[in-house]
């Protein structure tokens, strides 16, 4: 069980990200413009919000605060928000733009990676939740902009 958690915390994010990218490249190639806009808005806003949150919310990693050795190697910088979960959940949000079912699978992958990283001692649950909230806000902004564009952006 421990080796599964270590794999999940350290490497599983690459598999989830690769599967989402492959799905989008193979199954959704014709929607590349929508996907590009979603990547720029959701990814860009999530990245900027994470930088802002990182400056204002200080959360020492559990192994730093508790003075123990984590199950996987990790930096000792601020743990908020989780970069792994931010990246995976942003990819899931982009995928949801074209396929809610595939996006939901990606979101489940993001949560699983986050929980594995909590168990490994490199993040707190708040770091994981923070990433999900940031991407949720970014996805909401994208949805609002896309809705307004569809409603008002079309020539009459």
Chimera marker file (.cmm) of the C-alpha trace (Angstrom):
<marker_set name="trace">
<marker id="1" x="0.000" y="0.000" z="0.000" r="1" g="1" b="0" radius="0.5"/>
<marker id="2" x="2.796" y="2.397" z="0.893" r="1" g="1" b="0" radius="0.5"/>
<marker id="3" x="4.447" y="1.935" z="-2.507" r="1" g="1" b="0" radius="0.5"/>
<marker id="4" x="1.138" y="2.753" z="-4.241" r="1" g="1" b="0" radius="0.5"/>
<marker id="5" x="0.879" y="5.989" z="-2.250" r="1" g="1" b="0" radius="0.5"/>
<marker id="6" x="4.476" y="6.870" z="-3.071" r="1" g="1" b="0" radius="0.5"/>
<marker id="7" x="3.841" y="6.208" z="-6.779" r="1" g="1" b="0" radius="0.5"/>
<marker id="8" x="0.653" y="8.272" z="-6.624" r="1" g="1" b="0" radius="0.5"/>
<marker id="9" x="2.351" y="11.171" z="-4.870" r="1" g="1" b="0" radius="0.5"/>
<marker id="10" x="5.407" y="11.202" z="-7.062" r="1" g="1" b="0" radius="0.5"/>
<marker id="11" x="4.527" y="9.999" z="-10.573" r="1" g="1" b="0" radius="0.5"/>
<marker id="12" x="0.786" y="9.530" z="-11.093" r="1" g="1" b="0" radius="0.5"/>
<marker id="13" x="0.306" y="13.175" z="-12.072" r="1" g="1" b="0" radius="0.5"/>
<marker id="14" x="2.365" y="12.558" z="-15.231" r="1" g="1" b="0" radius="0.5"/>
<marker id="15" x="0.072" y="9.702" z="-16.263" r="1" g="1" b="0" radius="0.5"/>
<marker id="16" x="-3.094" y="11.721" z="-15.635" r="1" g="1" b="0" radius="0.5"/>
<marker id="17" x="-1.730" y="14.719" z="-17.528" r="1" g="1" b="0" radius="0.5"/>
<marker id="18" x="-0.564" y="12.562" z="-20.448" r="1" g="1" b="0" radius="0.5"/>
<marker id="19" x="-3.951" y="10.841" z="-20.700" r="1" g="1" b="0" radius="0.5"/>
<marker id="20" x="-5.790" y="14.169" z="-20.743" r="1" g="1" b="0" radius="0.5"/>
<marker id="21" x="-3.419" y="15.609" z="-23.347" r="1" g="1" b="0" radius="0.5"/>
<marker id="22" x="-3.750" y="12.505" z="-25.511" r="1" g="1" b="0" radius="0.5"/>
<marker id="23" x="-7.547" y="12.618" z="-25.249" r="1" g="1" b="0" radius="0.5"/>
<marker id="24" x="-7.629" y="16.259" z="-26.295" r="1" g="1" b="0" radius="0.5"/>
<marker id="25" x="-5.136" y="15.807" z="-29.122" r="1" g="1" b="0" radius="0.5"/>
<marker id="26" x="-6.770" y="12.683" z="-30.506" r="1" g="1" b="0" radius="0.5"/>
<marker id="27" x="-10.485" y="13.099" z="-29.809" r="1" g="1" b="0" radius="0.5"/>
<marker id="28" x="-10.909" y="16.876" z="-29.731" r="1" g="1" b="0" radius="0.5"/>
<marker id="29" x="-8.462" y="18.053" z="-32.384" r="1" g="1" b="0" radius="0.5"/>
<marker id="30" x="-11.158" y="19.958" z="-34.279" r="1" g="1" b="0" radius="0.5"/>
<marker id="31" x="-11.881" y="22.127" z="-31.228" r="1" g="1" b="0" radius="0.5"/>
<marker id="32" x="-8.352" y="23.419" z="-30.833" r="1" g="1" b="0" radius="0.5"/>
<marker id="33" x="-9.368" y="27.103" z="-30.834" r="1" g="1" b="0" radius="0.5"/>
<marker id="34" x="-11.786" y="26.629" z="-27.945" r="1" g="1" b="0" radius="0.5"/>
<marker id="35" x="-9.187" y="24.598" z="-26.117" r="1" g="1" b="0" radius="0.5"/>
<marker id="36" x="-6.478" y="27.191" z="-26.666" r="1" g="1" b="0" radius="0.5"/>
<marker id="37" x="-8.683" y="29.945" z="-25.250" r="1" g="1" b="0" radius="0.5"/>
<marker id="38" x="-9.593" y="27.697" z="-22.298" r="1" g="1" b="0" radius="0.5"/>
<marker id="39" x="-5.925" y="26.928" z="-21.630" r="1" g="1" b="0" radius="0.5"/>
<marker id="40" x="-4.996" y="30.605" z="-21.755" r="1" g="1" b="0" radius="0.5"/>
<marker id="41" x="-7.849" y="31.778" z="-19.538" r="1" g="1" b="0" radius="0.5"/>
<marker id="42" x="-8.133" y="28.902" z="-17.071" r="1" g="1" b="0" radius="0.5"/>
<marker id="43" x="-4.429" y="28.121" z="-16.944" r="1" g="1" b="0" radius="0.5"/>
<marker id="44" x="-3.282" y="31.728" z="-16.985" r="1" g="1" b="0" radius="0.5"/>
<marker id="45" x="-5.708" y="32.935" z="-14.329" r="1" g="1" b="0" radius="0.5"/>
<marker id="46" x="-5.046" y="29.886" z="-12.137" r="1" g="1" b="0" radius="0.5"/>
<marker id="47" x="-1.306" y="30.467" z="-12.401" r="1" g="1" b="0" radius="0.5"/>
<marker id="48" x="-1.602" y="34.152" z="-11.504" r="1" g="1" b="0" radius="0.5"/>
<marker id="49" x="-3.978" y="33.453" z="-8.616" r="1" g="1" b="0" radius="0.5"/>
<marker id="50" x="-1.640" y="30.758" z="-7.307" r="1" g="1" b="0" radius="0.5"/>
<marker id="51" x="1.279" y="33.200" z="-7.331" r="1" g="1" b="0" radius="0.5"/>
<marker id="52" x="-0.830" y="35.711" z="-5.449" r="1" g="1" b="0" radius="0.5"/>
<marker id="53" x="-2.032" y="33.125" z="-2.935" r="1" g="1" b="0" radius="0.5"/>
<marker id="54" x="1.503" y="31.877" z="-2.399" r="1" g="1" b="0" radius="0.5"/>
<marker id="55" x="2.616" y="35.374" z="-1.425" r="1" g="1" b="0" radius="0.5"/>
<marker id="56" x="-0.178" y="35.945" z="1.079" r="1" g="1" b="0" radius="0.5"/>
<marker id="57" x="-0.780" y="32.488" z="2.529" r="1" g="1" b="0" radius="0.5"/>
<marker id="58" x="2.200" y="30.882" z="4.200" r="1" g="1" b="0" radius="0.5"/>
<marker id="59" x="1.798" y="27.184" z="4.940" r="1" g="1" b="0" radius="0.5"/>
<marker id="60" x="4.987" y="25.322" z="5.808" r="1" g="1" b="0" radius="0.5"/>
<marker id="61" x="4.960" y="21.820" z="4.430" r="1" g="1" b="0" radius="0.5"/>
<marker id="62" x="3.962" y="19.164" z="6.979" r="1" g="1" b="0" radius="0.5"/>
<marker id="63" x="7.397" y="17.571" z="7.099" r="1" g="1" b="0" radius="0.5"/>
<marker id="64" x="9.004" y="20.965" z="7.691" r="1" g="1" b="0" radius="0.5"/>
<marker id="65" x="6.566" y="21.958" z="10.434" r="1" g="1" b="0" radius="0.5"/>
<marker id="66" x="6.561" y="18.486" z="12.012" r="1" g="1" b="0" radius="0.5"/>
<marker id="67" x="10.269" y="17.830" z="11.529" r="1" g="1" b="0" radius="0.5"/>
<marker id="68" x="9.929" y="14.395" z="9.957" r="1" g="1" b="0" radius="0.5"/>
<marker id="69" x="11.118" y="12.800" z="6.729" r="1" g="1" b="0" radius="0.5"/>
<marker id="70" x="8.435" y="12.720" z="4.034" r="1" g="1" b="0" radius="0.5"/>
<marker id="71" x="7.800" y="9.590" z="1.986" r="1" g="1" b="0" radius="0.5"/>
<marker id="72" x="8.990" y="11.351" z="-1.181" r="1" g="1" b="0" radius="0.5"/>
<marker id="73" x="11.582" y="14.043" z="-1.853" r="1" g="1" b="0" radius="0.5"/>
<marker id="74" x="10.144" y="17.545" z="-1.806" r="1" g="1" b="0" radius="0.5"/>
<marker id="75" x="11.215" y="21.136" z="-1.696" r="1" g="1" b="0" radius="0.5"/>
<marker id="76" x="10.954" y="22.931" z="1.616" r="1" g="1" b="0" radius="0.5"/>
<marker id="77" x="9.259" y="26.033" z="0.212" r="1" g="1" b="0" radius="0.5"/>
<marker id="78" x="5.730" y="27.196" z="0.943" r="1" g="1" b="0" radius="0.5"/>
<marker id="79" x="3.283" y="24.372" z="0.281" r="1" g="1" b="0" radius="0.5"/>
<marker id="80" x="0.281" y="26.548" z="-0.565" r="1" g="1" b="0" radius="0.5"/>
<marker id="81" x="-1.172" y="25.923" z="-3.078" r="1" g="1" b="0" radius="0.5"/>
<marker id="82" x="-0.165" y="22.516" z="-4.410" r="1" g="1" b="0" radius="0.5"/>
<marker id="83" x="1.426" y="22.918" z="-7.847" r="1" g="1" b="0" radius="0.5"/>
<marker id="84" x="0.695" y="19.299" z="-8.799" r="1" g="1" b="0" radius="0.5"/>
<marker id="85" x="-3.003" y="19.603" z="-8.018" r="1" g="1" b="0" radius="0.5"/>
<marker id="86" x="-3.195" y="23.053" z="-9.606" r="1" g="1" b="0" radius="0.5"/>
<marker id="87" x="-1.767" y="21.733" z="-12.881" r="1" g="1" b="0" radius="0.5"/>
<marker id="88" x="-3.938" y="18.604" z="-12.943" r="1" g="1" b="0" radius="0.5"/>
<marker id="89" x="-7.146" y="20.362" z="-11.965" r="1" g="1" b="0" radius="0.5"/>
<marker id="90" x="-6.511" y="23.120" z="-14.541" r="1" g="1" b="0" radius="0.5"/>
<marker id="91" x="-6.039" y="20.423" z="-17.189" r="1" g="1" b="0" radius="0.5"/>
<marker id="92" x="-9.267" y="18.794" z="-16.003" r="1" g="1" b="0" radius="0.5"/>
<marker id="93" x="-11.111" y="22.123" z="-16.209" r="1" g="1" b="0" radius="0.5"/>
<marker id="94" x="-9.876" y="22.665" z="-19.770" r="1" g="1" b="0" radius="0.5"/>
<marker id="95" x="-10.948" y="19.133" z="-20.669" r="1" g="1" b="0" radius="0.5"/>
<marker id="96" x="-14.401" y="19.802" z="-19.181" r="1" g="1" b="0" radius="0.5"/>
<marker id="97" x="-14.863" y="22.564" z="-21.743" r="1" g="1" b="0" radius="0.5"/>
<marker id="98" x="-15.184" y="19.933" z="-24.478" r="1" g="1" b="0" radius="0.5"/>
<marker id="99" x="-16.070" y="16.802" z="-22.485" r="1" g="1" b="0" radius="0.5"/>
<marker id="100" x="-17.518" y="17.016" z="-18.968" r="1" g="1" b="0" radius="0.5"/>
<marker id="101" x="-17.124" y="13.260" z="-18.449" r="1" g="1" b="0" radius="0.5"/>
<marker id="102" x="-13.437" y="13.217" z="-19.415" r="1" g="1" b="0" radius="0.5"/>
<marker id="103" x="-12.855" y="16.377" z="-17.386" r="1" g="1" b="0" radius="0.5"/>
<marker id="104" x="-14.441" y="14.764" z="-14.342" r="1" g="1" b="0" radius="0.5"/>
<marker id="105" x="-12.070" y="11.808" z="-14.677" r="1" g="1" b="0" radius="0.5"/>
<marker id="106" x="-9.177" y="14.260" z="-14.761" r="1" g="1" b="0" radius="0.5"/>
<marker id="107" x="-10.519" y="15.994" z="-11.661" r="1" g="1" b="0" radius="0.5"/>
<marker id="108" x="-10.690" y="12.655" z="-9.848" r="1" g="1" b="0" radius="0.5"/>
<marker id="109" x="-7.063" y="12.089" z="-10.836" r="1" g="1" b="0" radius="0.5"/>
<marker id="110" x="-6.133" y="15.504" z="-9.420" r="1" g="1" b="0" radius="0.5"/>
<marker id="111" x="-7.833" y="14.724" z="-6.115" r="1" g="1" b="0" radius="0.5"/>
<marker id="112" x="-6.144" y="11.308" z="-5.910" r="1" g="1" b="0" radius="0.5"/>
<marker id="113" x="-2.729" y="12.859" z="-6.507" r="1" g="1" b="0" radius="0.5"/>
<marker id="114" x="-3.483" y="15.494" z="-3.888" r="1" g="1" b="0" radius="0.5"/>
<marker id="115" x="-4.514" y="12.926" z="-1.295" r="1" g="1" b="0" radius="0.5"/>
<marker id="116" x="-1.401" y="10.864" z="-2.009" r="1" g="1" b="0" radius="0.5"/>
<marker id="117" x="0.755" y="13.959" z="-1.500" r="1" g="1" b="0" radius="0.5"/>
<marker id="118" x="-0.989" y="14.649" z="1.803" r="1" g="1" b="0" radius="0.5"/>
<marker id="119" x="-0.341" y="11.078" z="2.905" r="1" g="1" b="0" radius="0.5"/>
<marker id="120" x="3.300" y="11.378" z="1.790" r="1" g="1" b="0" radius="0.5"/>
<marker id="121" x="3.686" y="14.354" z="4.141" r="1" g="1" b="0" radius="0.5"/>
<marker id="122" x="4.480" y="17.019" z="1.545" r="1" g="1" b="0" radius="0.5"/>
<marker id="123" x="1.159" y="18.904" z="1.630" r="1" g="1" b="0" radius="0.5"/>
<marker id="124" x="-1.708" y="19.731" z="3.956" r="1" g="1" b="0" radius="0.5"/>
<marker id="125" x="-5.321" y="19.256" z="2.869" r="1" g="1" b="0" radius="0.5"/>
<marker id="126" x="-5.602" y="23.050" z="2.751" r="1" g="1" b="0" radius="0.5"/>
<marker id="127" x="-2.927" y="23.145" z="0.031" r="1" g="1" b="0" radius="0.5"/>
<marker id="128" x="-4.958" y="20.705" z="-2.063" r="1" g="1" b="0" radius="0.5"/>
<marker id="129" x="-8.248" y="22.481" z="-1.413" r="1" g="1" b="0" radius="0.5"/>
<marker id="130" x="-6.623" y="25.822" z="-2.224" r="1" g="1" b="0" radius="0.5"/>
<marker id="131" x="-5.550" y="24.573" z="-5.631" r="1" g="1" b="0" radius="0.5"/>
<marker id="132" x="-9.028" y="23.244" z="-6.364" r="1" g="1" b="0" radius="0.5"/>
<marker id="133" x="-10.648" y="26.533" z="-5.307" r="1" g="1" b="0" radius="0.5"/>
<marker id="134" x="-8.231" y="28.569" z="-7.420" r="1" g="1" b="0" radius="0.5"/>
<marker id="135" x="-8.945" y="26.460" z="-10.502" r="1" g="1" b="0" radius="0.5"/>
<marker id="136" x="-12.670" y="26.552" z="-9.725" r="1" g="1" b="0" radius="0.5"/>
<marker id="137" x="-12.518" y="30.343" z="-9.731" r="1" g="1" b="0" radius="0.5"/>
<marker id="138" x="-10.537" y="30.323" z="-12.979" r="1" g="1" b="0" radius="0.5"/>
<marker id="139" x="-12.993" y="27.915" z="-14.586" r="1" g="1" b="0" radius="0.5"/>
<marker id="140" x="-15.899" y="30.060" z="-13.419" r="1" g="1" b="0" radius="0.5"/>
<marker id="141" x="-14.303" y="33.130" z="-14.959" r="1" g="1" b="0" radius="0.5"/>
<marker id="142" x="-13.798" y="31.233" z="-18.217" r="1" g="1" b="0" radius="0.5"/>
<marker id="143" x="-17.423" y="30.047" z="-18.206" r="1" g="1" b="0" radius="0.5"/>
<marker id="144" x="-18.643" y="33.614" z="-17.645" r="1" g="1" b="0" radius="0.5"/>
<marker id="145" x="-16.450" y="35.038" z="-20.382" r="1" g="1" b="0" radius="0.5"/>
<marker id="146" x="-17.413" y="32.246" z="-22.802" r="1" g="1" b="0" radius="0.5"/>
<marker id="147" x="-21.103" y="32.755" z="-22.053" r="1" g="1" b="0" radius="0.5"/>
<marker id="148" x="-20.862" y="36.516" z="-22.558" r="1" g="1" b="0" radius="0.5"/>
<marker id="149" x="-18.915" y="35.972" z="-25.778" r="1" g="1" b="0" radius="0.5"/>
<marker id="150" x="-21.572" y="33.618" z="-27.124" r="1" g="1" b="0" radius="0.5"/>
<marker id="151" x="-24.338" y="36.020" z="-26.121" r="1" g="1" b="0" radius="0.5"/>
<marker id="152" x="-22.837" y="39.375" z="-27.122" r="1" g="1" b="0" radius="0.5"/>
<marker id="153" x="-19.802" y="38.585" z="-29.274" r="1" g="1" b="0" radius="0.5"/>
<marker id="154" x="-21.634" y="37.392" z="-32.351" r="1" g="1" b="0" radius="0.5"/>
<marker id="155" x="-22.147" y="39.926" z="-35.117" r="1" g="1" b="0" radius="0.5"/>
<marker id="156" x="-25.774" y="40.858" z="-35.692" r="1" g="1" b="0" radius="0.5"/>
<link id1="1" id2="2" r="1" g="1" b="0" radius="0.2"/>
<link id1="2" id2="3" r="1" g="1" b="0" radius="0.2"/>
<link id1="3" id2="4" r="1" g="1" b="0" radius="0.2"/>
<link id1="4" id2="5" r="1" g="1" b="0" radius="0.2"/>
<link id1="5" id2="6" r="1" g="1" b="0" radius="0.2"/>
<link id1="6" id2="7" r="1" g="1" b="0" radius="0.2"/>
<link id1="7" id2="8" r="1" g="1" b="0" radius="0.2"/>
<link id1="8" id2="9" r="1" g="1" b="0" radius="0.2"/>
<link id1="9" id2="10" r="1" g="1" b="0" radius="0.2"/>
<link id1="10" id2="11" r="1" g="1" b="0" radius="0.2"/>
<link id1="11" id2="12" r="1" g="1" b="0" radius="0.2"/>
<link id1="12" id2="13" r="1" g="1" b="0" radius="0.2"/>
<link id1="13" id2="14" r="1" g="1" b="0" radius="0.2"/>
<link id1="14" id2="15" r="1" g="1" b="0" radius="0.2"/>
<link id1="15" id2="16" r="1" g="1" b="0" radius="0.2"/>
<link id1="16" id2="17" r="1" g="1" b="0" radius="0.2"/>
<link id1="17" id2="18" r="1" g="1" b="0" radius="0.2"/>
<link id1="18" id2="19" r="1" g="1" b="0" radius="0.2"/>
<link id1="19" id2="20" r="1" g="1" b="0" radius="0.2"/>
<link id1="20" id2="21" r="1" g="1" b="0" radius="0.2"/>
<link id1="21" id2="22" r="1" g="1" b="0" radius="0.2"/>
<link id1="22" id2="23" r="1" g="1" b="0" radius="0.2"/>
<link id1="23" id2="24" r="1" g="1" b="0" radius="0.2"/>
<link id1="24" id2="25" r="1" g="1" b="0" radius="0.2"/>
<link id1="25" id2="26" r="1" g="1" b="0" radius="0.2"/>
<link id1="26" id2="27" r="1" g="1" b="0" radius="0.2"/>
<link id1="27" id2="28" r="1" g="1" b="0" radius="0.2"/>
<link id1="28" id2="29" r="1" g="1" b="0" radius="0.2"/>
<link id1="29" id2="30" r="1" g="1" b="0" radius="0.2"/>
<link id1="30" id2="31" r="1" g="1" b="0" radius="0.2"/>
<link id1="31" id2="32" r="1" g="1" b="0" radius="0.2"/>
<link id1="32" id2="33" r="1" g="1" b="0" radius="0.2"/>
<link id1="33" id2="34" r="1" g="1" b="0" radius="0.2"/>
<link id1="34" id2="35" r="1" g="1" b="0" radius="0.2"/>
<link id1="35" id2="36" r="1" g="1" b="0" radius="0.2"/>
<link id1="36" id2="37" r="1" g="1" b="0" radius="0.2"/>
<link id1="37" id2="38" r="1" g="1" b="0" radius="0.2"/>
<link id1="38" id2="39" r="1" g="1" b="0" radius="0.2"/>
<link id1="39" id2="40" r="1" g="1" b="0" radius="0.2"/>
<link id1="40" id2="41" r="1" g="1" b="0" radius="0.2"/>
<link id1="41" id2="42" r="1" g="1" b="0" radius="0.2"/>
<link id1="42" id2="43" r="1" g="1" b="0" radius="0.2"/>
<link id1="43" id2="44" r="1" g="1" b="0" radius="0.2"/>
<link id1="44" id2="45" r="1" g="1" b="0" radius="0.2"/>
<link id1="45" id2="46" r="1" g="1" b="0" radius="0.2"/>
<link id1="46" id2="47" r="1" g="1" b="0" radius="0.2"/>
<link id1="47" id2="48" r="1" g="1" b="0" radius="0.2"/>
<link id1="48" id2="49" r="1" g="1" b="0" radius="0.2"/>
<link id1="49" id2="50" r="1" g="1" b="0" radius="0.2"/>
<link id1="50" id2="51" r="1" g="1" b="0" radius="0.2"/>
<link id1="51" id2="52" r="1" g="1" b="0" radius="0.2"/>
<link id1="52" id2="53" r="1" g="1" b="0" radius="0.2"/>
<link id1="53" id2="54" r="1" g="1" b="0" radius="0.2"/>
<link id1="54" id2="55" r="1" g="1" b="0" radius="0.2"/>
<link id1="55" id2="56" r="1" g="1" b="0" radius="0.2"/>
<link id1="56" id2="57" r="1" g="1" b="0" radius="0.2"/>
<link id1="57" id2="58" r="1" g="1" b="0" radius="0.2"/>
<link id1="58" id2="59" r="1" g="1" b="0" radius="0.2"/>
<link id1="59" id2="60" r="1" g="1" b="0" radius="0.2"/>
<link id1="60" id2="61" r="1" g="1" b="0" radius="0.2"/>
<link id1="61" id2="62" r="1" g="1" b="0" radius="0.2"/>
<link id1="62" id2="63" r="1" g="1" b="0" radius="0.2"/>
<link id1="63" id2="64" r="1" g="1" b="0" radius="0.2"/>
<link id1="64" id2="65" r="1" g="1" b="0" radius="0.2"/>
<link id1="65" id2="66" r="1" g="1" b="0" radius="0.2"/>
<link id1="66" id2="67" r="1" g="1" b="0" radius="0.2"/>
<link id1="67" id2="68" r="1" g="1" b="0" radius="0.2"/>
<link id1="68" id2="69" r="1" g="1" b="0" radius="0.2"/>
<link id1="69" id2="70" r="1" g="1" b="0" radius="0.2"/>
<link id1="70" id2="71" r="1" g="1" b="0" radius="0.2"/>
<link id1="71" id2="72" r="1" g="1" b="0" radius="0.2"/>
<link id1="72" id2="73" r="1" g="1" b="0" radius="0.2"/>
<link id1="73" id2="74" r="1" g="1" b="0" radius="0.2"/>
<link id1="74" id2="75" r="1" g="1" b="0" radius="0.2"/>
<link id1="75" id2="76" r="1" g="1" b="0" radius="0.2"/>
<link id1="76" id2="77" r="1" g="1" b="0" radius="0.2"/>
<link id1="77" id2="78" r="1" g="1" b="0" radius="0.2"/>
<link id1="78" id2="79" r="1" g="1" b="0" radius="0.2"/>
<link id1="79" id2="80" r="1" g="1" b="0" radius="0.2"/>
<link id1="80" id2="81" r="1" g="1" b="0" radius="0.2"/>
<link id1="81" id2="82" r="1" g="1" b="0" radius="0.2"/>
<link id1="82" id2="83" r="1" g="1" b="0" radius="0.2"/>
<link id1="83" id2="84" r="1" g="1" b="0" radius="0.2"/>
<link id1="84" id2="85" r="1" g="1" b="0" radius="0.2"/>
<link id1="85" id2="86" r="1" g="1" b="0" radius="0.2"/>
<link id1="86" id2="87" r="1" g="1" b="0" radius="0.2"/>
<link id1="87" id2="88" r="1" g="1" b="0" radius="0.2"/>
<link id1="88" id2="89" r="1" g="1" b="0" radius="0.2"/>
<link id1="89" id2="90" r="1" g="1" b="0" radius="0.2"/>
<link id1="90" id2="91" r="1" g="1" b="0" radius="0.2"/>
<link id1="91" id2="92" r="1" g="1" b="0" radius="0.2"/>
<link id1="92" id2="93" r="1" g="1" b="0" radius="0.2"/>
<link id1="93" id2="94" r="1" g="1" b="0" radius="0.2"/>
<link id1="94" id2="95" r="1" g="1" b="0" radius="0.2"/>
<link id1="95" id2="96" r="1" g="1" b="0" radius="0.2"/>
<link id1="96" id2="97" r="1" g="1" b="0" radius="0.2"/>
<link id1="97" id2="98" r="1" g="1" b="0" radius="0.2"/>
<link id1="98" id2="99" r="1" g="1" b="0" radius="0.2"/>
<link id1="99" id2="100" r="1" g="1" b="0" radius="0.2"/>
<link id1="100" id2="101" r="1" g="1" b="0" radius="0.2"/>
<link id1="101" id2="102" r="1" g="1" b="0" radius="0.2"/>
<link id1="102" id2="103" r="1" g="1" b="0" radius="0.2"/>
<link id1="103" id2="104" r="1" g="1" b="0" radius="0.2"/>
<link id1="104" id2="105" r="1" g="1" b="0" radius="0.2"/>
<link id1="105" id2="106" r="1" g="1" b="0" radius="0.2"/>
<link id1="106" id2="107" r="1" g="1" b="0" radius="0.2"/>
<link id1="107" id2="108" r="1" g="1" b="0" radius="0.2"/>
<link id1="108" id2="109" r="1" g="1" b="0" radius="0.2"/>
<link id1="109" id2="110" r="1" g="1" b="0" radius="0.2"/>
<link id1="110" id2="111" r="1" g="1" b="0" radius="0.2"/>
<link id1="111" id2="112" r="1" g="1" b="0" radius="0.2"/>
<link id1="112" id2="113" r="1" g="1" b="0" radius="0.2"/>
<link id1="113" id2="114" r="1" g="1" b="0" radius="0.2"/>
<link id1="114" id2="115" r="1" g="1" b="0" radius="0.2"/>
<link id1="115" id2="116" r="1" g="1" b="0" radius="0.2"/>
<link id1="116" id2="117" r="1" g="1" b="0" radius="0.2"/>
<link id1="117" id2="118" r="1" g="1" b="0" radius="0.2"/>
<link id1="118" id2="119" r="1" g="1" b="0" radius="0.2"/>
<link id1="119" id2="120" r="1" g="1" b="0" radius="0.2"/>
<link id1="120" id2="121" r="1" g="1" b="0" radius="0.2"/>
<link id1="121" id2="122" r="1" g="1" b="0" radius="0.2"/>
<link id1="122" id2="123" r="1" g="1" b="0" radius="0.2"/>
<link id1="123" id2="124" r="1" g="1" b="0" radius="0.2"/>
<link id1="124" id2="125" r="1" g="1" b="0" radius="0.2"/>
<link id1="125" id2="126" r="1" g="1" b="0" radius="0.2"/>
<link id1="126" id2="127" r="1" g="1" b="0" radius="0.2"/>
<link id1="127" id2="128" r="1" g="1" b="0" radius="0.2"/>
<link id1="128" id2="129" r="1" g="1" b="0" radius="0.2"/>
<link id1="129" id2="130" r="1" g="1" b="0" radius="0.2"/>
<link id1="130" id2="131" r="1" g="1" b="0" radius="0.2"/>
<link id1="131" id2="132" r="1" g="1" b="0" radius="0.2"/>
<link id1="132" id2="133" r="1" g="1" b="0" radius="0.2"/>
<link id1="133" id2="134" r="1" g="1" b="0" radius="0.2"/>
<link id1="134" id2="135" r="1" g="1" b="0" radius="0.2"/>
<link id1="135" id2="136" r="1" g="1" b="0" radius="0.2"/>
<link id1="136" id2="137" r="1" g="1" b="0" radius="0.2"/>
<link id1="137" id2="138" r="1" g="1" b="0" radius="0.2"/>
<link id1="138" id2="139" r="1" g="1" b="0" radius="0.2"/>
<link id1="139" id2="140" r="1" g="1" b="0" radius="0.2"/>
<link id1="140" id2="141" r="1" g="1" b="0" radius="0.2"/>
<link id1="141" id2="142" r="1" g="1" b="0" radius="0.2"/>
<link id1="142" id2="143" r="1" g="1" b="0" radius="0.2"/>
<link id1="143" id2="144" r="1" g="1" b="0" radius="0.2"/>
<link id1="144" id2="145" r="1" g="1" b="0" radius="0.2"/>
<link id1="145" id2="146" r="1" g="1" b="0" radius="0.2"/>
<link id1="146" id2="147" r="1" g="1" b="0" radius="0.2"/>
<link id1="147" id2="148" r="1" g="1" b="0" radius="0.2"/>
<link id1="148" id2="149" r="1" g="1" b="0" radius="0.2"/>
<link id1="149" id2="150" r="1" g="1" b="0" radius="0.2"/>
<link id1="150" id2="151" r="1" g="1" b="0" radius="0.2"/>
<link id1="151" id2="152" r="1" g="1" b="0" radius="0.2"/>
<link id1="152" id2="153" r="1" g="1" b="0" radius="0.2"/>
<link id1="153" id2="154" r="1" g="1" b="0" radius="0.2"/>
<link id1="154" id2="155" r="1" g="1" b="0" radius="0.2"/>
<link id1="155" id2="156" r="1" g="1" b="0" radius="0.2"/>
</marker_set>
